[in-house]
Amino acid sequence: MCRLTAPGVRIPLPPPEDITLRLAILSDIHGNLHALEAVLADVSAYAAPDQIWVLGDLCLMGAHPAECLQCIRSLPNVRVISGNTDRRLITGQRSPVRPKDAEEWAHFAEWLAQRDQCHNWTISRLSYADCEYLSQLPPELELHVPNYGWLIGYHGAPGNDEANLLPDMPADEILDHFLDREGRFGVGGHTHIAMDRELGAWRVVNVGSVGLPKDDPRPAYVIATFNGTAQVEIRRVAYDVEQAIKALEQSGNPSWQWAAENFKRA
């Protein structure tokens, strides 16, 4: 059931009186309802957040795009932004790609056809009300935390929902994306690879992916606790990926096998 349930046994966290703010931050659900439900169950069992942030890429790829959207919209105290695939779904845009070698070129036409079929099927599963909701999502979030400072949430990087901020990138390349921003804590998704780095005045966090993690088979999200400092915990949650793949097979998506390969790589 897609909801925040009553808390179960909790791992000890800082006493409530010492906490200014606690956020549960997730990203990149990609229509994977099985993974989303597992993550939300963990949020309920582990920590009662003041807010839930969802950093985009909500629908594309999995068997349940509309159901994931409905679930996210029903959450209490939730703030949501758009990701690059959300933008593509409602505008018809496609990401420019180029094959890296002759072998990829030989299969490029088929790859494009499979990709576009997956986009089109996802669009067919969404209502116009869903389209309107996606079109109204902001690209970023901001929040001032007393005794800490400004937080910003984005999909890829500030001002760019397709930028990749990676764990092994030089610090100056990451910080270039923050030059025109004032703040202390930046958090995003997009790469499907979790990270937590202290870079000068900035704490830069990637929450990983709920639906299609690349760095671990388990869905990832972050609990961030602010009480003068920032405590970041990257949480990993077990779920049955085979059930997610079976749902794809039964979904009617003509590109389900192509989409399932992304789940198998997770």
C-alpha positions in Angstrom: 0.0 0.0 0.0 1.4 3.3 -1.1 1.4 5.5 2.0 3.3 6.4 5.1 2.3 3.8 7.7 2.5 4.1 11.5 6.1 4.0 12.7 7.5 0.6 13.8 10.7 0.0 15.7 13.0 2.9 15.1 16.8 3.1 15.1 17.8 5.8 17.6 18.1 9.3 16.2 18.9 12.5 17.9 16.4 13.6 20.5 13.5 15.6 19.0 14.3 18.7 21.0 17.8 18.8 19.4 16.4 18.7 15.9 15.6 21.8 13.9 14.5 19.8 10.8 14.5 16.3 9.4 14.0 15.6 5.7 13.4 12.4 3.8 14.8 13.0 0.3 14.2 10.7 -2.6 14.6 10.9 -6.3 14.4 9.0 -9.6 11.4 6.7 -9.0 11.0 6.0 -12.7 7.5 4.4 -12.4 8.8 1.6 -10.1 6.0 1.3 -7.6 7.5 -1.7 -5.9 10.6 0.2 -5.0 8.7 3.3 -4.0 6.5 1.4 -1.6 9.6 -0.3 0.0 11.2 3.1 0.5 8.1 4.7 2.0 7.8 1.7 4.4 11.3 2.3 5.5 10.7 6.0 6.0 7.7 5.2 8.2 9.7 2.6 10.2 12.8 4.7 10.6 12.1 8.4 11.1 9.2 10.8 11.1 10.3 13.5 8.7 9.1 17.1 8.8 9.1 17.1 5.0 9.6 14.7 2.2 11.4 16.0 -0.9 11.1 14.2 -4.2 13.6 15.4 -6.7 12.2 14.4 -10.1 12.1 11.6 -12.7 8.8 10.3 -11.3 7.2 8.2 -14.1 9.3 7.0 -17.1 10.5 3.4 -17.4 8.5 1.3 -14.8 5.2 -0.4 -15.0 3.3 2.1 -12.9 3.8 5.7 -13.9 0.4 7.0 -13.0 0.3 5.0 -9.7 3.7 6.4 -8.7 2.5 9.9 -9.4 -0.7 9.4 -7.4 1.3 8.0 -4.5 3.7 10.9 -4.4 0.9 13.4 -4.6 -0.8 11.8 -1.6 2.2 12.0 0.7 1.9 14.4 3.7 4.3 17.4 3.8 5.7 16.6 0.4 7.6 18.9 -2.0 8.3 17.8 -5.5 10.3 19.1 -8.4 10.6 18.1 -12.1 13.4 15.9 -13.5 14.6 15.7 -17.1 12.4 12.8 -18.0 9.3 14.5 -16.5 10.1 17.4 -18.8 10.5 15.2 -21.8 7.2 13.4 -21.2 5.1 16.5 -21.3 7.0 18.3 -24.1 7.8 15.4 -26.5 11.5 16.2 -26.2 14.0 13.4 -26.4 17.6 13.5 -25.0 20.2 13.8 -27.7 22.4 10.7 -27.8 25.3 9.5 -30.0 26.6 6.0 -30.3 30.1 5.6 -29.0 31.3 2.9 -31.4 30.4 0.9 -34.5 28.7 -1.8 -32.5 26.3 0.7 -30.9 25.7 2.3 -34.3 24.6 -1.1 -35.7 21.8 -1.2 -33.1 21.1 2.5 -32.8 17.9 2.6 -34.9 16.4 -0.2 -32.8 17.5 1.4 -29.5 15.8 4.7 -30.5 12.6 2.9 -31.5 12.5 1.1 -28.1 13.2 4.3 -26.2 10.5 6.2 -28.0 8.0 3.4 -27.6 8.6 3.4 -23.8 8.1 7.2 -23.7 4.9 6.9 -25.8 3.5 4.1 -23.7 4.2 6.1 -20.5 2.4 9.1 -21.9 -0.6 6.9 -22.7 -0.8 5.8 -19.1 -1.0 9.4 -17.8 -4.1 11.6 -17.7 -4.2 15.2 -18.8 -4.4 16.1 -15.0 -1.1 14.2 -14.6 0.4 16.2 -17.4 -0.8 19.5 -15.9 0.7 18.4 -12.5 4.0 17.6 -14.1 4.0 20.9 -16.1 3.6 22.9 -12.9 6.4 21.3 -10.9 9.3 23.7 -10.2 12.8 22.9 -11.2 14.3 23.5 -7.8 13.5 23.8 -4.1 14.9 26.2 -1.5 14.5 26.2 2.3 16.1 28.2 5.1 16.9 26.1 8.2 17.3 28.1 11.4 20.8 27.8 12.9 22.1 26.2 9.7 21.4 28.1 6.5 20.0 27.6 3.0 19.3 24.2 1.4 18.7 23.8 -2.3 17.2 20.8 -4.0 17.6 20.2 -7.8 17.5 17.2 -10.1 20.9 17.2 -11.9 22.6 20.4 -10.7 21.4 23.9 -9.9 20.0 25.3 -13.1 20.5 22.1 -15.2 18.4 19.0 -14.9 20.7 16.9 -17.1 24.1 17.7 -15.4 25.9 14.8 -13.8 27.5 15.4 -10.4 29.5 12.3 -9.6 31.4 11.0 -6.6 34.8 10.9 -8.5 34.5 14.4 -10.1 37.0 17.0 -9.1 35.7 19.4 -6.5 36.0 22.5 -8.7 33.9 20.9 -11.5 31.1 20.3 -9.0 31.4 23.7 -7.4 31.2 25.5 -10.8 27.5 24.6 -10.7 27.1 26.5 -7.4 29.0 29.7 -8.3 25.8 31.9 -8.6 24.1 30.3 -5.6 24.1 31.2 -1.9 23.6 28.3 0.5 25.2 25.5 2.4 23.6 22.3 1.4 22.8 21.1 -2.1 21.0 17.9 -2.8 20.0 16.2 -6.1 19.6 13.0 -8.0 19.7 12.2 -11.7 22.9 10.1 -11.8 21.3 7.2 -9.8 24.6 7.1 -7.8 24.5 8.2 -4.2 27.2 10.5 -2.8 27.9 12.8 0.2 30.8 15.3 -0.2 32.0 18.2 1.8 33.3 20.8 -0.8 34.4 24.0 0.8 31.4 25.9 2.0 29.0 23.4 0.4 27.8 20.0 1.5 26.8 18.3 -1.8 24.6 15.2 -1.6 23.2 12.8 -4.2 20.3 10.7 -2.8 20.8 7.9 -5.4 17.7 6.4 -7.0 14.6 4.7 -5.8 13.6 3.0 -9.0 16.8 2.4 -10.9 19.9 2.5 -8.7 23.2 2.1 -10.4 25.6 1.8 -7.5 23.7 -0.9 -5.5 20.8 -3.3 -6.3 18.8 -1.7 -3.5 16.8 1.5 -3.8 18.4 4.5 -2.0 17.2 7.6 -0.3 18.5 10.0 2.3 17.5 11.1 5.8 19.0 14.5 6.4 18.8 15.9 10.0 19.7 19.5 10.7 20.4 20.8 14.2 23.1 23.4 13.7 25.0 20.9 11.6 23.8 18.5 8.9 23.7 14.7 9.5 23.2 12.7 6.3 22.3 9.0 6.2 22.1 7.2 2.8 19.5 4.5 3.4 19.4 1.3 1.3 16.2 -0.7 1.2 15.7 -4.3 0.0 12.9 -5.1 -2.4 11.9 -7.7 -5.0 13.2 -6.5 -8.3 11.8 -9.6 -10.0 8.3 -8.5 -9.1 9.0 -5.1 -10.7 10.2 -6.8 -13.9 7.1 -9.1 -13.9 4.9 -6.1 -13.6 6.6 -4.6 -16.6 6.0 -7.8 -18.6 2.3 -7.6 -17.8 2.0 -3.9 -18.3 1.3 -3.8 -22.0 4.5 -1.7 -22.6 5.7 -2.8 -26.0 9.3 -2.0 -24.9 9.0 -3.8 -21.6 12.1 -6.0 -22.3 14.2 -2.9 -23.2 13.0 -1.2 -20.0 13.6 -4.4 -17.9 17.3 -4.3 -18.9 17.6 -1.1 -17.0 16.1 -2.8 -13.9 18.5 -5.7 -14.3 21.5 -3.4 -14.4 20.3 -1.8 -11.1 
